Each structure stands twice: as structure tokens, then as C-alpha cells.
Amino acid sequence: MLLLCSGATVTYSHHAITAGNKIEAVFGLILTIILAALFTACQAFEYVSASFSISDGIYGSTFFMATGFHGFHVLIGTCFLTVCLFRLLLNHFSIQHHLGFEAAAFY
């Protein structure tokens, strides 16, 4: 649910950039980063409280590999979006030129 909501907030931020509304774009991007950080925290909690490990057979190895790759993907995306937030605050994006933001959002 956190990641689905973050998809909505990053889309909101993108639409705000294309409309030239910097305040709403910043708000949407901050919400997206917060939701991604919450997801990462929930995944870390799940790992710590799991009653099995990666060496406990096929279930443990499949679980940790699949969720680990996905968690790493979310972590890298969060870093990309954090850089985009700073670029947005520094007015690096305009209505016509915001490819860096779009690439991070698509990632």
C-alpha cells in the first residue's frame, strides 16, 4: 500500500512540475520520499523479526533474495528522488525540461 501511494504522490509531483507549480511538486516529492522510507523501514523490521534466515532452505533464500532485490530497487529509487528534490528546490526543472525527474520517477 505504501508503494502504491508513493506512485500516486510522485505522479502528483510530476503533474505539478508540468503545470509550473513548484510548491505542490515539492510537497508531492517529499511525500513520495517519506512513503519510500517508511516502506524500507517496514521491510527492515520484517527482516529482523523473521523466524527464518536465508540459509533455512528454499523458502528463506527465495524470500530474502526476492524481497532484498526489490528493497534495494526502492532504496536506489529513493536516492534518485532525493536528488531530484534538491534539484527541484534549486530550480533545475522547468515545465519543458525535467527529464531527470521523469527518469527517476520511471525507475
One Martini backbone bead per residue (centre of mass of N, CA, C, O) as a GRO file, in nm:
protein
  107
    1MET     BB    1   0.057   0.064  -0.019
    2LEU     BB    2   0.296   0.255  -0.005
    3LEU     BB    3   0.380   0.225  -0.308
    4LEU     BB    4   0.115   0.313  -0.433
    5CYS     BB    5   0.113   0.596  -0.305
    6SER     BB    6   0.389   0.685  -0.426
    7GLY     BB    7   0.288   0.682  -0.717
    8ALA     BB    8   0.083   0.913  -0.674
    9THR     BB    9   0.282   1.135  -0.565
   10VAL     BB   10   0.476   1.140  -0.811
   11THR     BB   11   0.256   1.216  -1.014
   12TYR     BB   12   0.176   1.478  -0.878
   13SER     BB   13   0.453   1.609  -0.906
   14HIS     BB   14   0.469   1.596  -1.214
   15HIS     BB   15   0.217   1.767  -1.271
   16ALA     BB   16   0.326   2.017  -1.122
   17ILE     BB   17   0.564   2.067  -1.307
   18THR     BB   18   0.393   2.091  -1.577
   19ALA     BB   19   0.231   2.345  -1.429
   20GLY     BB   20   0.440   2.523  -1.246
   21ASN     BB   21   0.417   2.392  -0.939
   22LYS     BB   22   0.646   2.383  -0.697
   23ILE     BB   23   0.509   2.331  -0.423
   24GLU     BB   24   0.356   2.071  -0.507
   25ALA     BB   25   0.606   1.917  -0.603
   26VAL     BB   26   0.750   1.910  -0.333
   27PHE     BB   27   0.528   1.776  -0.170
   28GLY     BB   28   0.509   1.513  -0.338
   29LEU     BB   29   0.810   1.431  -0.305
   30ILE     BB   30   0.819   1.414   0.001
   31LEU     BB   31   0.600   1.198   0.027
   32THR     BB   32   0.746   0.984  -0.138
   33ILE     BB   33   0.998   0.960   0.042
   34ILE     BB   34   0.850   0.881   0.299
   35LEU     BB   35   0.715   0.623   0.190
   36ALA     BB   36   0.981   0.480   0.115
   37ALA     BB   37   1.101   0.483   0.401
   38LEU     BB   38   0.874   0.320   0.532
   39PHE     BB   39   0.912   0.068   0.364
   40THR     BB   40   1.205   0.013   0.449
   41ALA     BB   41   1.139  -0.012   0.751
   42CYS     BB   42   0.941  -0.250   0.724
   43GLN     BB   43   1.145  -0.444   0.596
   44ALA     BB   44   1.349  -0.442   0.826
   45PHE     BB   45   1.154  -0.550   1.038
   46GLU     BB   46   1.092  -0.815   0.891
   47TYR     BB   47   1.381  -0.925   0.898
   48VAL     BB   48   1.425  -0.919   1.211
   49SER     BB   49   1.139  -1.092   1.272
   50ALA     BB   50   1.220  -1.336   1.140
   51SER     BB   51   1.209  -1.705   1.174
   52PHE     BB   52   1.415  -1.687   0.933
   53SER     BB   53   1.660  -1.763   0.687
   54ILE     BB   54   1.857  -1.787   0.405
   55SER     BB   55   1.956  -2.092   0.516
   56ASP     BB   56   1.640  -2.232   0.535
   57GLY     BB   57   1.613  -2.275   0.239
   58ILE     BB   58   1.402  -2.198  -0.017
   59TYR     BB   59   1.229  -1.988   0.127
   60GLY     BB   60   1.446  -1.802   0.246
   61SER     BB   61   1.602  -1.745  -0.017
   62THR     BB   62   1.364  -1.635  -0.182
   63PHE     BB   63   1.268  -1.414   0.003
   64PHE     BB   64   1.539  -1.249   0.036
   65MET     BB   65   1.598  -1.207  -0.265
   66ALA     BB   66   1.336  -1.073  -0.362
   67THR     BB   67   1.308  -0.851  -0.138
   68GLY     BB   68   1.596  -0.741  -0.164
   69PHE     BB   69   1.585  -0.639  -0.455
   70HIS     BB   70   1.343  -0.456  -0.409
   71GLY     BB   71   1.463  -0.285  -0.178
   72PHE     BB   72   1.701  -0.179  -0.345
   73HIS     BB   73   1.529  -0.039  -0.557
   74VAL     BB   74   1.394   0.157  -0.358
   75LEU     BB   75   1.654   0.287  -0.250
   76ILE     BB   76   1.753   0.404  -0.519
   77GLY     BB   77   1.494   0.566  -0.581
   78THR     BB   78   1.518   0.746  -0.331
   79CYS     BB   79   1.782   0.876  -0.414
   80PHE     BB   80   1.687   0.997  -0.678
   81LEU     BB   81   1.451   1.169  -0.549
   82THR     BB   82   1.633   1.335  -0.364
   83VAL     BB   83   1.788   1.472  -0.587
   84CYS     BB   84   1.535   1.594  -0.719
   85LEU     BB   85   1.459   1.773  -0.484
   86PHE     BB   86   1.711   1.953  -0.494
   87ARG     BB   87   1.669   2.038  -0.789
   88LEU     BB   88   1.394   2.167  -0.744
   89LEU     BB   89   1.492   2.379  -0.532
   90LEU     BB   90   1.714   2.485  -0.766
   91ASN     BB   91   1.562   2.510  -1.049
   92HIS     BB   92   1.621   2.260  -1.270
   93PHE     BB   93   1.316   2.261  -1.334
   94SER     BB   94   1.075   2.254  -1.593
   95ILE     BB   95   0.818   2.221  -1.798
   96GLN     BB   96   1.018   2.114  -2.037
   97HIS     BB   97   1.267   2.044  -1.818
   98HIS     BB   98   1.249   1.694  -1.662
   99LEU     BB   99   1.404   1.420  -1.716
  100GLY     BB  100   1.528   1.338  -1.443
  101PHE     BB  101   1.258   1.298  -1.305
  102GLU     BB  102   1.134   1.091  -1.499
  103ALA     BB  103   1.351   0.876  -1.463
  104ALA     BB  104   1.308   0.838  -1.158
  105ALA     BB  105   1.004   0.768  -1.173
  106PHE     BB  106   1.035   0.520  -1.363
  107TYR     BB  107   1.228   0.361  -1.165
   0.00000   0.00000   0.00000
